[in-house]
Amino acid sequence: MGSRQRRRYHGGCAAPGVAPGATACLAAALLLLMLAFHCVLSPPLGDGDPPRPQSPTSVQSNNLGELRRNVLAADTNAYASNVLGGGSKMGEELWGSGAVHDFYACSNASNEFAGAEVNTESNRYLMIEASGGLNQQRTGIIDAVVVAHILKATLVIPKLDQKSFWEDSSDFTDIFDADYFISSLSKDVKIIQKLPDMISKTSFPYKIRVPRKCTPLCYENRVLPALLRKNVSPMVSGFYADHVSSVSVVQLTKFDYRVSNRLETYLQKLRCRVNYHALRFTDTINKMGEILVQRMREKSGGRFIALHLRFEADMLAFSGCYFGGGETERRELGTIRKRWKTLHEANPDRERRHGKCPLTPEEVGLMLRALGFGRGVHMYVASGEVYGGEETLAPLKALFPNFHSKETLASKEELEPFLPFSARMAALDFIVCDQSNVFVTNNNGNMARMLAGRRIYFGHKRTIRPNTRKLYSLLLNRTSMSWDTFASKVQTFQKGFMGEPNEVEPGRGGFYEYPLDCICQKTKVRAGHTIDHLRKNANIMENHLTDREGSDVDFVENTALPTGSSNETESEYSHGNGLDIPEIDDMISD
């Protein structure tokens, strides 16, 4: 009899070389091993990107979720411990520039500056109405002092717009220290609380609205002739008529961004003296603001980040961008956008490519973590009602759990005197953001510009502006990038957007954002920070501004906006993302 081969079974498969199906069984075993190996290397289901994304925004949203999970997972590793507590794996440079000691503020008047005593005609009075929100009104107040000097007129304390979108009944003295304002500028421009009774009862103010960015010559041609006219009421006669016959009162209405961005240096320095020294908040506002700052320092152990998030529905609607909220978002923001009759039809992808869209709260958080700020850093968020509420804020809070606002730092009783007034609430945010160690802006609105310039003037304190154009492509295309690679690219893209000295050359950008005529450089430059070194950052920002800065011309008022809003749409300049049309801020001002 022929011999018989014994069949052996190993898990149901015949031994190799024994049965005809042995080869197939071996192949099956290898396939199972490959599948197991693939499962080990692949992320869990639901963590990857969808195979057929609906839009660039949906791809970005899924990528961000994976990215956030990566960085949160890293927080539990020993490797990531160096970004905790102190808040930076990049060292102290992240909290402040090493070159700040090479510069100092210099806004004192020169010997050639004509002071109030010799530059004021006793029969000329100037009144203004500052429009918009707190920081837009601030620009109007500052420029009113400059115009009064140009026209050699006595300035009456400006009136604040109380009929606009904000419906804030606050007057100048409710927000600013009027007595200090007058006395601080007494050598520069004569300022009074109100018109003398005799003049107010007998003279009709001649109302004028000047063009945007009106130059000194523009004011001499358009406003000075009105100051030379007699505008006494025809009902006045006798002694009063003789006494006030030579008096002229001009009232400039809708006074916001009505002075040229570029002026002679002596006038720019006057702007700085008004903005950074004379114009200060009332004691009540300052005291509450200082309490908030003190509580932030106590909670943070000394230093903290302040973020001006500006992710409210009106800002998003105006931007024309899409943030992944589907048809509900398109309908809600589209309805709000209709308030501005002259805005072009939104093209979200184009706006985002051009860096015009504000980052989402999650994107801001990822940028800051990539720069090196750790999970233990304390963050103060200045914001109105965030679109999407807590669901929108949740990813940012996961990245920065030490999350604070004026509402969490102060009791309802403490905030009660401020709550009915949007300008006074904004002033509290302004104080905390101004005194933060690092200020992060997510838009180009008035508050962001004002604070950026103020922080430059008082020591080049760190101010971070997202390079939205570069970050957009990075966030969109992050499909197979490690966290370390992503962080490295963010740090590269943010060079020139970190508030370093000389990021912008003199004459470029808006003066309130870059008050470079009031910044002087010390004779000796510290080692490692030569002029050439500092100019590298300027070149980066210059390229960013090239296509965004408007020319300095007089614009014609020709565009209608909602009731209570300004009617000009020309932009004096633009920097980066978000709001770059100042006058729209009557509706969405900071």
C-alpha positions as CSV (number, residue, x, y, z in Angstrom):
1,M,0.0,0.0,0.0
2,G,1.2,3.4,-0.7
3,S,2.0,5.6,2.2
4,R,-0.5,8.3,3.2
5,Q,0.4,11.8,4.2
6,R,-0.9,12.9,7.6
7,R,-2.8,16.2,7.5
8,R,-2.0,18.7,10.2
9,Y,-4.2,21.6,11.1
10,H,-3.0,24.9,12.5
11,G,-6.0,27.1,13.2
12,G,-7.9,25.5,10.4
13,C,-5.2,25.9,7.8
14,A,-3.2,22.9,6.4
15,A,0.5,22.8,6.9
16,P,2.4,24.4,4.0
17,G,3.3,21.9,1.2
18,V,0.8,19.3,2.4
19,A,-2.6,20.3,1.0
20,P,-3.4,21.9,-2.3
21,G,-5.0,24.9,-0.5
22,A,-2.0,25.6,1.7
23,T,-0.8,28.5,-0.4
24,A,-4.1,30.2,-0.2
25,C,-4.2,29.8,3.5
26,L,-0.8,31.3,3.9
27,A,-1.8,34.3,1.8
28,A,-4.9,34.8,4.0
29,A,-2.7,34.7,7.1
30,L,-0.4,37.4,5.6
31,L,-3.4,39.5,4.7
32,L,-4.7,39.4,8.3
33,L,-1.2,40.4,9.5
34,M,-1.2,43.4,7.1
35,L,-4.6,44.5,8.2
36,A,-3.7,44.3,11.9
37,F,-0.5,46.4,11.2
38,H,-2.5,49.0,9.3
39,C,-5.0,49.3,12.1
40,V,-2.2,50.0,14.6
41,L,-0.8,52.8,12.4
42,S,-4.1,54.4,11.3
43,P,-6.0,57.0,13.5
44,P,-9.3,55.9,15.0
45,L,-12.4,56.1,12.9
46,G,-13.8,59.6,12.5
47,D,-10.4,61.3,13.1
48,G,-9.5,61.4,9.4
49,D,-10.6,63.8,6.7
50,P,-13.7,62.9,4.7
51,P,-12.8,61.4,1.3
52,R,-15.0,63.9,-0.5
53,P,-15.0,67.2,1.3
54,Q,-17.9,69.6,0.7
55,S,-15.8,72.7,0.7
56,P,-12.4,74.0,1.7
57,T,-13.9,75.1,5.0
58,S,-15.2,71.6,5.8
59,V,-11.7,70.2,5.0
60,Q,-10.2,72.8,7.3
61,S,-12.6,72.0,10.1
62,N,-11.9,68.3,10.1
63,N,-8.1,69.0,9.9
64,L,-8.4,71.3,12.9
65,G,-10.2,68.7,14.9
66,E,-7.4,66.3,14.3
67,L,-4.8,69.0,15.0
68,R,-6.4,70.0,18.3
69,R,-6.5,66.4,19.4
70,N,-2.8,66.0,18.6
71,V,-1.8,69.0,20.7
72,L,-4.1,68.1,23.6
73,A,-2.7,64.6,23.6
74,A,0.8,66.1,23.6
75,D,0.0,67.9,26.8
76,T,0.0,64.6,28.6
77,N,3.4,63.6,27.4
78,A,6.6,64.4,29.2
79,Y,7.9,65.9,26.0
80,A,5.3,68.6,26.1
81,S,6.0,69.6,29.7
82,N,8.3,72.4,28.6
83,V,5.3,74.4,27.2
84,L,3.4,74.3,30.5
85,G,3.5,76.7,33.4
86,G,5.8,79.3,31.9
87,G,3.9,79.1,28.7
88,S,6.6,79.0,26.1
89,K,9.0,76.5,24.7
90,M,10.5,79.3,22.7
91,G,11.8,81.2,25.7
92,E,11.2,84.7,26.9
93,E,11.4,86.1,23.4
94,L,7.8,85.0,23.0
95,W,6.6,87.3,25.7
96,G,8.6,90.3,24.6
97,S,11.1,91.5,21.9
98,G,14.7,91.6,22.8
99,A,15.0,94.8,20.8
100,V,12.6,97.0,22.7
101,H,15.3,98.7,24.7
102,D,16.6,100.3,21.5
103,F,13.6,102.5,21.1
104,Y,11.7,105.2,23.2
105,A,8.7,107.4,22.8
106,C,9.3,110.9,21.7
107,S,6.3,113.1,21.2
108,N,7.3,116.4,22.9
109,A,6.7,119.5,21.0
110,S,9.7,121.0,19.2
111,N,10.8,124.6,19.6
112,E,9.3,125.4,16.2
113,F,5.8,124.2,17.3
114,A,3.4,127.2,17.7
115,G,1.7,126.8,21.0
116,A,-1.8,127.8,22.0
117,E,-0.9,131.2,23.3
118,V,0.3,132.4,19.9
119,N,-1.7,130.1,17.6
120,T,-5.3,130.8,18.8
121,E,-7.6,133.4,17.3
122,S,-9.9,134.5,20.0
123,N,-13.0,134.8,17.7
124,R,-12.8,131.2,16.2
125,Y,-14.6,128.3,17.8
126,L,-14.6,124.7,16.6
127,M,-17.2,122.0,17.6
128,I,-17.2,118.4,16.5
129,E,-19.5,115.4,16.7
130,A,-17.5,112.2,17.1
131,S,-19.4,109.2,15.6
132,G,-19.1,105.4,16.0
133,G,-18.1,103.3,19.0
134,L,-15.6,104.1,21.6
135,N,-12.4,103.7,19.6
136,Q,-13.8,105.4,16.5
137,Q,-14.9,108.3,18.7
138,R,-11.4,108.3,20.1
139,T,-9.9,109.0,16.7
140,G,-12.3,111.8,16.1
141,I,-11.4,113.4,19.4
142,I,-7.7,113.2,18.7
143,D,-8.1,114.6,15.2
144,A,-10.3,117.4,16.5
145,V,-7.4,118.8,18.5
146,V,-5.2,118.6,15.4
147,V,-7.8,120.5,13.3
148,A,-8.2,123.1,16.0
149,H,-4.5,123.8,15.8
150,I,-4.6,123.9,12.0
151,L,-7.4,126.4,12.1
152,K,-6.1,128.4,15.0
153,A,-9.4,127.9,16.8
154,T,-10.6,127.2,20.3
155,L,-11.9,123.6,20.6
156,V,-15.1,122.9,22.5
157,I,-15.1,119.5,24.2
158,P,-16.3,117.1,21.6
159,K,-19.8,115.7,21.6
160,L,-20.2,111.9,21.3
161,D,-22.7,110.3,19.0
162,Q,-25.7,109.1,21.0
163,K,-28.0,108.2,18.1
164,S,-26.1,105.6,16.2
165,F,-26.4,101.8,16.2
166,W,-25.0,101.7,19.8
167,E,-27.6,103.9,21.4
168,D,-25.1,104.8,24.1
169,S,-26.1,107.9,26.0
170,S,-22.6,108.5,27.4
171,D,-21.1,111.9,26.9
172,F,-17.4,112.9,26.9
173,T,-17.3,113.4,30.6
174,D,-18.8,110.0,31.3
175,I,-15.9,108.3,29.7
176,F,-12.9,110.6,29.7
177,D,-11.4,112.9,32.3
178,A,-12.3,116.3,30.7
179,D,-10.5,118.5,33.2
180,Y,-7.2,116.6,32.7
181,F,-7.8,116.6,28.9
182,I,-8.0,120.4,28.9
183,S,-5.1,121.1,31.3
184,S,-2.8,118.6,29.7
185,L,-3.1,120.2,26.2
186,S,-3.3,123.8,27.5
187,K,0.1,124.7,25.8
188,D,-0.9,123.1,22.5
189,V,-4.5,124.0,21.9
190,K,-7.1,126.1,23.8
191,I,-10.0,123.8,24.8
192,I,-13.1,124.8,26.7
193,Q,-16.0,122.7,28.2
194,K,-18.7,124.6,26.3
195,L,-19.3,127.7,24.3
196,P,-19.7,130.9,26.4
197,D,-23.4,131.6,27.0
198,M,-23.3,134.9,25.1
199,I,-21.9,133.1,22.0
200,S,-24.1,130.0,22.2
201,K,-27.2,132.2,22.5
202,T,-26.4,134.5,19.6
203,S,-24.3,132.5,17.1
204,F,-25.5,129.8,14.7
205,P,-22.8,127.1,14.3
206,Y,-22.0,126.7,10.6
207,K,-22.2,122.9,10.0
208,I,-19.8,121.2,7.6
209,R,-18.9,117.6,6.8
210,V,-15.4,117.5,5.4
211,P,-14.2,114.6,3.1
212,R,-12.4,111.7,4.5
213,K,-8.7,112.1,5.0
214,C,-8.8,115.9,4.6
215,T,-5.3,117.4,4.6
216,P,-4.3,120.7,6.3
217,L,-4.7,122.4,3.0
218,C,-8.1,120.9,2.6
219,Y,-9.2,122.4,5.9
220,E,-7.8,125.7,5.0
221,N,-9.7,125.7,1.8
222,R,-13.0,124.2,3.0
223,V,-13.4,125.2,6.6
224,L,-11.4,128.3,7.3
225,P,-13.6,130.5,5.0
226,A,-16.5,129.5,7.1
227,L,-14.7,130.6,10.3
228,L,-14.1,134.0,8.7
229,R,-17.8,134.5,8.1
230,K,-20.2,136.2,10.5
231,N,-22.8,133.8,11.7
232,V,-24.7,135.9,14.2
233,S,-28.4,135.4,14.5
234,P,-30.3,138.2,12.7
235,M,-32.5,138.5,15.8
236,V,-29.6,139.8,17.8
237,S,-29.0,143.5,17.9
238,G,-27.5,146.2,20.0
239,F,-24.7,145.5,22.5
240,Y,-24.7,141.7,21.9
241,A,-24.5,142.1,18.2
242,D,-21.5,144.4,18.5
243,H,-19.8,142.1,21.0
244,V,-20.2,138.9,19.0
245,S,-20.2,140.2,15.5
246,S,-16.7,139.0,14.8
247,V,-17.2,135.5,16.4
248,S,-17.5,132.5,14.2
249,V,-18.5,128.9,15.2
250,V,-18.0,125.9,12.9
251,Q,-19.4,122.5,13.8
252,L,-17.9,119.5,12.0
253,T,-20.4,116.7,11.8
254,K,-19.8,112.9,11.5
255,F,-16.2,113.5,12.5
256,D,-14.4,110.2,12.1
257,Y,-11.3,109.6,10.0
258,R,-11.6,113.2,8.6
259,V,-7.9,114.0,8.9
260,S,-5.2,112.7,6.6
261,N,-3.2,109.7,7.8
262,R,0.0,111.4,6.7
263,L,0.8,114.8,8.3
264,E,3.8,116.8,9.1
265,T,5.8,115.4,12.0
266,Y,4.9,118.1,14.4
267,L,1.2,117.4,13.9
268,Q,1.7,113.6,14.3
269,K,3.5,114.3,17.6
270,L,0.5,116.4,18.6
271,R,-1.7,113.4,17.9
272,C,0.5,111.3,20.1
273,R,0.3,113.8,23.0
274,V,-3.5,113.7,22.8
275,N,-3.8,110.0,22.4
276,Y,-1.3,108.6,24.8
277,H,-1.2,111.4,27.5
278,A,-4.1,113.7,27.5
279,L,-7.0,111.4,26.7
280,R,-7.5,109.1,29.7
281,F,-10.5,107.4,31.2
282,T,-12.5,108.7,34.2
283,D,-11.4,107.5,37.6
284,T,-14.4,105.2,37.9
285,I,-13.6,103.4,34.7
286,N,-9.8,103.3,35.5
287,K,-10.4,101.9,38.9
288,M,-12.6,99.0,37.7
289,G,-10.2,98.3,34.8
290,E,-7.3,98.1,37.3
291,I,-9.3,95.7,39.5
292,L,-9.7,93.4,36.5
293,V,-6.0,93.6,35.6
294,Q,-5.0,92.9,39.2
295,R,-7.3,89.8,39.3
296,M,-5.8,88.5,36.1
297,R,-2.3,88.9,37.5
298,E,-3.2,87.1,40.7
299,K,-4.8,84.2,38.8
300,S,-2.0,83.9,36.2
301,G,0.9,84.4,38.6
302,G,2.0,87.6,36.9
303,R,1.6,87.5,33.1
304,F,-1.2,86.7,30.7
305,I,-2.5,87.0,27.1
306,A,-5.3,89.2,26.1
307,L,-7.3,88.2,23.0
308,H,-9.5,90.6,21.1
309,L,-11.6,87.8,19.5
310,R,-14.2,89.9,17.6
311,F,-16.1,86.9,16.4
312,E,-19.6,88.4,16.6
313,A,-22.3,87.9,14.0
314,D,-22.0,91.4,12.6
315,M,-18.3,91.1,12.0
316,L,-18.6,87.7,10.3
317,A,-21.5,89.0,8.2
318,F,-19.5,92.0,7.0
319,S,-16.5,89.9,6.2
320,G,-18.4,87.8,3.7
321,C,-16.6,84.7,4.9
322,Y,-18.0,81.2,5.6
323,F,-17.1,79.4,8.8
324,G,-18.6,75.9,8.2
325,G,-22.1,76.4,9.8
326,G,-24.0,75.2,6.7
327,E,-27.2,76.8,5.5
328,T,-28.2,78.1,8.9
329,E,-25.0,80.2,9.0
330,R,-25.4,81.4,5.4
331,R,-29.0,82.5,6.1
332,E,-28.3,84.2,9.4
333,L,-25.2,86.1,8.3
334,G,-26.7,86.8,4.9
335,T,-29.6,88.6,6.5
336,I,-27.3,90.7,8.6
337,R,-25.1,91.5,5.6
338,K,-28.0,93.1,3.8
339,R,-27.7,96.0,6.2
340,W,-24.9,97.3,4.0
341,K,-26.5,98.0,0.6
342,T,-23.3,98.6,-1.3
343,L,-21.3,95.5,-0.3
344,H,-20.4,93.3,-3.2
345,E,-21.8,89.7,-3.3
346,A,-19.8,87.6,-0.9
347,N,-17.1,85.2,-2.3
348,P,-16.0,83.3,0.9
349,D,-13.2,81.4,-0.7
350,R,-11.7,84.5,-2.3
351,E,-11.9,86.5,0.9
352,R,-10.2,83.7,2.8
353,R,-7.5,83.3,0.2
354,H,-6.8,87.0,0.5
355,G,-6.5,86.9,4.2
356,K,-9.7,88.9,4.8
357,C,-11.4,86.4,7.1
358,P,-11.0,86.5,10.9
359,L,-9.7,83.2,12.3
360,T,-12.1,81.1,14.3
361,P,-11.5,80.8,18.0
362,E,-10.1,77.3,17.5
363,E,-7.7,78.6,14.8
364,V,-6.5,81.4,17.1
365,G,-5.9,78.9,19.8
366,L,-3.9,76.6,17.5
367,M,-1.8,79.5,16.2
368,L,-0.9,80.5,19.8
369,R,-0.1,76.9,20.8
370,A,2.0,76.5,17.7
371,L,3.9,79.7,18.6
372,G,4.7,78.1,22.0
373,F,2.1,79.3,24.5
374,G,1.2,76.4,26.7
375,R,-1.9,75.1,28.1
376,G,-1.2,76.6,31.5
377,V,-1.2,80.2,30.1
378,H,-4.1,82.4,31.3
379,M,-6.1,84.2,28.6
380,Y,-8.4,87.2,28.9
381,V,-10.9,87.4,26.1
382,A,-12.4,90.7,25.1
383,S,-15.4,90.0,23.0
384,G,-19.1,90.6,22.6
385,E,-21.5,87.7,22.0
386,V,-19.6,85.1,20.1
387,Y,-21.4,83.7,17.1
388,G,-22.2,80.1,17.9
389,G,-21.9,80.6,21.6
390,E,-20.2,78.1,23.8
391,E,-20.0,75.5,21.0
392,T,-17.8,77.9,19.1
393,L,-15.6,78.7,22.1
394,A,-15.3,75.1,23.3
395,P,-12.2,74.2,21.2
396,L,-10.4,77.4,22.3
397,K,-11.2,76.7,26.0
398,A,-9.9,73.1,25.5
399,L,-6.6,74.6,24.3
400,F,-6.5,77.3,27.0
401,P,-8.6,76.2,30.0
402,N,-7.6,79.2,32.0
403,F,-10.1,81.3,30.2
404,H,-11.3,84.7,31.6
405,S,-13.4,87.7,30.7
406,K,-14.6,90.7,32.6
407,E,-17.8,88.8,33.3
408,T,-15.9,86.0,35.0
409,L,-13.5,88.2,36.9
410,A,-16.1,90.7,38.3
411,S,-19.4,90.2,40.0
412,K,-22.7,91.5,38.5
413,E,-22.8,94.1,41.2
414,E,-19.4,95.4,40.2
415,L,-20.2,95.6,36.5
416,E,-23.7,97.0,37.0
417,P,-22.8,100.7,36.6
418,F,-21.2,99.8,33.3
419,L,-23.5,97.3,31.8
420,P,-26.0,99.7,30.1
421,F,-23.3,101.5,28.3
422,S,-21.4,99.8,25.5
423,A,-18.6,102.4,25.4
424,R,-17.8,102.0,29.1
425,M,-17.8,98.2,28.9
426,A,-15.4,98.5,25.9
427,A,-13.2,100.8,28.0
428,L,-12.8,98.1,30.6
429,D,-11.7,95.6,27.9
430,F,-9.3,98.3,26.5
431,I,-7.6,98.7,29.9
432,V,-7.1,95.0,30.4
433,C,-5.8,94.4,26.8
434,D,-3.5,97.4,27.1
435,Q,-1.9,96.1,30.3
436,S,-1.6,92.5,29.2
437,N,1.8,91.0,28.5
438,V,0.8,89.8,25.1
439,F,-2.1,91.2,23.1
440,V,-3.5,89.1,20.2
441,T,-5.9,90.7,17.7
442,N,-8.1,88.7,15.4
443,N,-9.3,91.6,13.3
444,N,-8.3,95.0,12.0
445,G,-10.9,97.1,13.8
446,N,-10.5,100.3,15.6
447,M,-9.7,98.8,19.0
448,A,-7.1,96.5,17.6
449,R,-5.4,99.4,15.8
450,M,-5.6,101.8,18.7
451,L,-4.1,99.2,21.1
452,A,-1.4,98.1,18.7
453,G,-0.2,101.7,18.4
454,R,-0.4,102.3,22.1
455,R,1.6,99.2,22.9
456,I,4.3,100.3,20.4
457,Y,4.5,103.7,22.0
458,F,4.7,102.4,25.6
459,G,7.6,100.0,25.0
460,H,6.8,97.8,22.1
461,K,4.8,95.4,24.2
462,R,4.2,92.1,22.3
463,T,1.3,92.4,19.9
464,I,0.4,89.4,17.7
465,R,-1.5,89.8,14.4
466,P,-2.4,86.6,12.6
467,N,-0.9,86.4,9.1
468,T,-4.2,85.2,7.9
469,R,-3.2,84.8,4.2
470,K,-0.4,82.3,5.0
471,L,-2.2,80.6,7.8
472,Y,-5.3,80.0,5.7
473,S,-3.4,77.8,3.2
474,L,-1.5,76.1,6.1
475,L,-4.7,75.2,8.0
476,L,-6.5,74.1,4.8
477,N,-3.8,71.8,3.6
478,R,-2.8,70.2,6.9
479,T,-3.6,66.6,6.0
480,S,-0.5,64.6,6.8
481,M,1.6,67.1,8.7
482,S,3.0,66.4,12.2
483,W,2.3,68.8,15.0
484,D,6.0,69.8,15.1
485,T,6.0,70.6,11.3
486,F,2.8,72.6,11.7
487,A,4.2,74.6,14.6
488,S,7.4,75.3,12.7
489,K,5.5,76.6,9.8
490,V,3.3,78.8,11.9
491,Q,6.4,80.3,13.6
492,T,7.9,81.0,10.1
493,F,4.7,82.6,8.8
494,Q,4.2,84.8,11.8
495,K,7.6,86.5,11.5
496,G,6.8,90.2,10.8
497,F,3.5,89.9,12.6
498,M,4.7,89.7,16.2
499,G,4.9,93.4,17.1
500,E,8.7,93.6,16.7
501,P,10.2,97.1,16.2
502,N,10.5,98.3,12.6
503,E,8.0,95.8,11.2
504,V,6.6,98.7,9.1
505,E,8.7,101.5,7.5
506,P,7.7,105.1,8.4
507,G,5.0,106.4,6.2
508,R,3.3,103.0,5.6
509,G,0.3,101.7,7.4
510,G,-2.1,103.7,9.5
511,F,-0.7,106.2,12.0
512,Y,-2.8,105.1,14.9
513,E,-1.6,101.5,14.4
514,Y,2.0,102.5,13.7
515,P,2.8,105.9,15.4
516,L,6.3,105.8,14.1
517,D,6.8,109.6,14.0
518,C,6.6,109.4,17.8
519,I,9.2,106.6,18.2
520,C,12.9,107.3,18.3
521,Q,15.8,105.0,18.2
522,K,18.7,105.1,20.6
523,T,22.1,105.9,19.1
524,K,23.6,102.6,20.0
525,V,21.8,99.5,18.8
526,R,22.2,96.4,20.9
527,A,24.4,93.6,19.7
528,G,22.4,91.1,17.6
529,H,19.8,93.7,16.7
530,T,21.3,95.8,14.0
531,I,19.4,98.1,11.7
532,D,19.6,95.5,8.9
533,H,18.4,92.8,11.2
534,L,15.4,94.9,12.2
535,R,14.5,95.8,8.7
536,K,14.0,92.2,7.7
537,N,10.7,92.2,9.6
538,A,9.8,95.5,7.9
539,N,10.3,94.0,4.5
540,I,7.9,91.1,5.4
541,M,5.2,93.5,6.6
542,E,5.8,95.9,3.7
543,N,5.0,93.1,1.3
544,H,1.9,92.3,3.2
545,L,0.7,95.9,3.0
546,T,1.6,96.5,-0.7
547,D,-1.8,95.7,-2.1
548,R,-3.8,97.0,0.8
549,E,-2.9,100.6,1.5
550,G,-5.0,103.3,-0.1
551,S,-3.7,106.6,-1.4
552,D,-4.0,109.7,0.7
553,V,-6.7,111.6,-1.2
554,D,-10.0,113.4,-0.5
555,F,-12.9,111.0,-1.0
556,V,-16.4,112.1,-2.0
557,E,-19.3,110.9,0.2
558,N,-21.5,108.8,-2.0
559,T,-22.4,105.5,-0.4
560,A,-25.5,105.0,1.7
561,L,-25.4,102.8,4.7
562,P,-28.1,101.9,7.3
563,T,-29.8,104.6,9.4
564,G,-27.4,106.0,11.9
565,S,-24.3,104.9,10.1
566,S,-21.7,106.7,8.2
567,N,-22.1,107.0,4.4
568,E,-18.5,106.6,3.2
569,T,-17.0,103.3,2.2
570,E,-13.5,104.2,1.1
571,S,-10.7,102.6,3.2
572,E,-7.8,104.7,4.2
573,Y,-5.6,101.7,4.7
574,S,-5.9,98.1,5.4
575,H,-3.7,95.6,7.3
576,G,-4.5,92.0,7.2
577,N,-7.8,90.5,8.0
578,G,-11.1,91.5,9.4
579,L,-12.5,95.0,9.3
580,D,-10.6,97.3,7.1
581,I,-13.2,100.0,6.3
582,P,-13.2,102.3,9.3
583,E,-16.5,104.0,8.8
584,I,-18.4,100.8,8.7
585,D,-17.7,100.7,12.4
586,D,-20.8,102.8,13.1
587,M,-22.4,99.5,12.9
588,I,-19.7,97.2,14.1
589,S,-17.3,99.4,15.9
590,D,-15.2,98.1,18.9
